[in-house]
Amino acid sequence: MGSYVDKYYGEIKRLIDSVEVTGKKYGKQDFHEGIRQAAGFVRKCTSSGGKLIFIGNGASAAISSHLATDYWKNGGMRAMAFNDAALLTCVSNDIGYKYVFEKSVEMFADKKDILVAISSSGKSENVLRGVGAARKKGCGVITLSGFKPGNPLRRTGDINFYVPSGQYGHVEILHHSICHCALEYILEGAKK
């Protein structure tokens, strides 16, 4: 059993060195520089009155809720996640699940905002439609994806973080870590 644990964390170490960061605005980046760029993008957005909007399904929804709360409570930034049960079930039932983030972004996003789109597979239709709605509103976009390198989400953001793994747990751990690191980097800079 010990070798399994060693292998598990060995794979996470390897993946940290393999995360790919690309974007329309920033080009291909070193992983650490990508986090710094994302933090700067977020800081610029929120200091000029914009807010962060996090979206995702399943565990990515949990990451979205957790990080929206941390950016707000710990970072003093306006942040929200569209994971309220009534909102999800209402839009899903009345309009269709593929529209759940698109309709929310259309209603609540403003031009200065940044959408943080999280999808392990990078091909969740509702997340992709949410990104499309954010682009129509003039929002910035940060994506976090994994699984296949050709997934459609990783080409849609100003900054895209791609974790080259097909294991949900590894992808989710690194997505969570990336968002936390960006927040901590912002908070560290605020101390100076």
C-alpha positions as CSV (number, residue, x, y, z in Angstrom):
1,M,0.0,0.0,0.0
2,G,2.9,2.4,0.7
3,S,4.0,2.2,-2.9
4,Y,0.6,3.4,-4.0
5,V,0.8,6.5,-1.8
6,D,4.3,7.2,-3.1
7,K,3.1,6.7,-6.7
8,Y,0.1,9.0,-6.2
9,Y,2.1,11.9,-4.8
10,G,4.9,11.3,-7.3
11,E,2.4,11.8,-10.1
12,I,1.2,15.1,-8.5
13,K,4.8,16.3,-8.3
14,R,5.3,15.3,-12.0
15,L,2.0,17.1,-13.0
16,I,3.0,20.3,-11.3
17,D,6.0,20.5,-13.6
18,S,3.8,19.5,-16.6
19,V,1.0,22.1,-16.3
20,E,0.7,24.1,-19.5
21,V,-0.3,27.8,-19.4
22,T,-1.4,29.5,-22.6
23,G,-3.6,32.4,-23.5
24,K,-4.7,34.9,-26.1
25,K,-3.5,37.7,-24.1
26,Y,-0.3,36.3,-22.6
27,G,0.9,33.6,-25.0
28,K,2.6,30.4,-23.8
29,Q,3.9,30.8,-20.2
30,D,6.0,29.1,-17.6
31,F,3.6,27.6,-14.9
32,H,4.7,30.0,-12.2
33,E,4.7,33.0,-14.4
34,G,1.2,32.0,-15.5
35,I,-0.1,32.1,-11.9
36,R,1.6,35.5,-11.5
37,Q,-0.1,36.7,-14.7
38,A,-3.5,35.4,-13.6
39,A,-3.1,37.0,-10.2
40,G,-2.3,40.4,-11.9
41,F,-5.3,40.0,-14.2
42,V,-7.5,39.3,-11.2
43,R,-6.0,42.2,-9.2
44,K,-6.5,44.6,-12.1
45,C,-10.1,43.5,-12.6
46,T,-11.2,43.7,-8.9
47,S,-9.3,46.9,-8.2
48,S,-11.2,48.6,-11.0
49,G,-14.6,47.5,-9.7
50,G,-15.0,44.2,-11.5
51,K,-15.9,40.9,-9.9
52,L,-14.9,37.3,-10.3
53,I,-17.4,34.7,-11.4
54,F,-16.6,31.0,-10.9
55,I,-18.3,28.2,-12.8
56,G,-18.0,24.4,-12.9
57,N,-19.8,21.1,-12.4
58,G,-19.5,18.5,-9.7
59,A,-16.1,18.9,-7.9
60,S,-15.4,21.9,-10.1
61,A,-18.6,23.5,-8.7
62,A,-17.3,22.8,-5.2
63,I,-14.0,24.4,-6.1
64,S,-15.9,27.3,-7.6
65,S,-17.9,27.9,-4.4
66,H,-14.9,27.5,-2.1
67,L,-12.7,29.9,-4.1
68,A,-15.5,32.5,-4.6
69,T,-15.8,32.6,-0.8
70,D,-12.0,32.8,-0.2
71,Y,-11.5,35.5,-2.8
72,W,-14.3,37.5,-1.1
73,K,-13.7,36.7,2.5
74,N,-9.9,36.6,2.6
75,G,-9.1,38.8,-0.4
76,G,-11.8,41.4,-0.1
77,M,-12.7,41.0,-3.7
78,R,-16.2,40.7,-5.1
79,A,-16.6,37.1,-6.2
80,M,-19.5,34.7,-6.8
81,A,-20.2,31.2,-8.0
82,F,-23.4,30.1,-9.8
83,N,-23.9,27.0,-7.8
84,D,-27.1,27.8,-5.9
85,A,-29.4,24.8,-5.9
86,A,-32.5,26.8,-6.8
87,L,-30.8,28.6,-9.6
88,L,-29.3,25.3,-11.1
89,T,-32.6,23.4,-10.9
90,C,-34.7,26.3,-12.1
91,V,-32.7,27.1,-15.2
92,S,-32.1,23.3,-15.9
93,N,-35.8,22.5,-15.6
94,D,-37.2,25.6,-17.5
95,I,-34.5,26.2,-20.1
96,G,-32.0,23.3,-20.1
97,Y,-28.9,22.3,-18.2
98,K,-26.6,23.3,-21.0
99,Y,-27.7,27.0,-20.5
100,V,-27.3,27.1,-16.7
101,F,-24.1,29.2,-16.8
102,E,-24.8,31.0,-20.0
103,K,-28.1,32.5,-18.7
104,S,-26.5,33.3,-15.3
105,V,-23.6,35.1,-17.0
106,E,-25.9,37.0,-19.3
107,M,-27.9,38.3,-16.3
108,F,-25.1,39.0,-13.8
109,A,-21.8,39.6,-15.6
110,D,-20.5,43.0,-16.4
111,K,-17.8,44.1,-18.9
112,K,-15.1,44.5,-16.2
113,D,-15.6,41.0,-14.7
114,I,-13.5,37.9,-15.1
115,L,-15.1,34.5,-15.5
116,V,-13.1,31.6,-14.0
117,A,-14.3,28.5,-15.9
118,I,-13.3,25.1,-14.4
119,S,-13.9,21.8,-16.1
120,S,-11.7,18.7,-15.7
121,S,-12.6,17.4,-19.1
122,G,-12.6,20.9,-20.7
123,K,-15.6,19.9,-22.7
124,S,-18.6,20.6,-20.5
125,E,-21.1,22.2,-22.8
126,N,-22.6,24.4,-20.1
127,V,-19.2,25.7,-19.1
128,L,-18.3,26.4,-22.7
129,R,-21.6,28.3,-23.2
130,G,-20.9,30.3,-20.1
131,V,-17.5,31.3,-21.6
132,G,-19.3,32.3,-24.8
133,A,-21.7,34.5,-22.8
134,A,-18.8,36.1,-20.9
135,R,-17.0,36.9,-24.2
136,K,-20.2,38.5,-25.5
137,K,-20.3,40.7,-22.4
138,G,-16.7,41.7,-22.8
139,C,-15.5,39.8,-19.7
140,G,-12.0,38.4,-19.2
141,V,-11.7,34.6,-19.0
142,I,-9.4,32.3,-17.1
143,T,-9.8,28.5,-17.7
144,L,-8.7,25.5,-15.9
145,S,-9.0,22.1,-17.6
146,G,-7.4,18.7,-18.0
147,F,-7.8,15.3,-19.6
148,K,-7.1,15.6,-23.4
149,P,-4.8,18.3,-24.7
150,G,-7.2,19.2,-27.5
151,N,-10.1,20.0,-25.2
152,P,-12.1,23.0,-26.4
153,L,-12.0,25.0,-23.1
154,R,-8.3,25.4,-23.0
155,R,-8.4,27.6,-26.1
156,T,-11.0,30.1,-24.9
157,G,-9.4,32.0,-22.1
158,D,-7.1,35.0,-21.8
159,I,-5.2,32.6,-19.5
160,N,-5.6,28.8,-19.7
161,F,-4.3,26.3,-17.2
162,Y,-4.2,22.8,-18.6
163,V,-3.3,19.8,-16.3
164,P,-2.2,16.9,-18.5
165,S,-3.9,14.1,-16.6
166,G,-6.9,11.9,-17.1
167,Q,-7.5,11.4,-13.4
168,Y,-10.1,13.6,-11.9
169,G,-8.5,13.8,-8.5
170,H,-5.1,15.0,-9.8
171,V,-6.7,17.5,-12.1
172,E,-9.0,18.8,-9.4
173,I,-6.2,19.1,-6.8
174,L,-4.1,21.2,-9.1
175,H,-7.0,23.4,-10.2
176,H,-7.8,24.1,-6.6
177,S,-4.1,24.7,-5.9
178,I,-3.7,27.1,-8.8
179,C,-6.6,29.2,-7.7
180,H,-5.4,29.3,-4.1
181,C,-1.8,30.2,-5.1
182,A,-3.1,33.1,-7.2
183,L,-5.1,34.4,-4.2
184,E,-2.2,34.0,-1.8
185,Y,0.1,35.8,-4.3
186,I,-2.3,38.7,-4.5
187,L,-2.5,38.8,-0.7
188,E,1.2,38.7,-0.3
189,G,1.6,41.6,-2.7
190,A,-0.9,43.6,-0.7
191,K,1.3,43.3,2.4
192,K,4.1,45.2,0.7
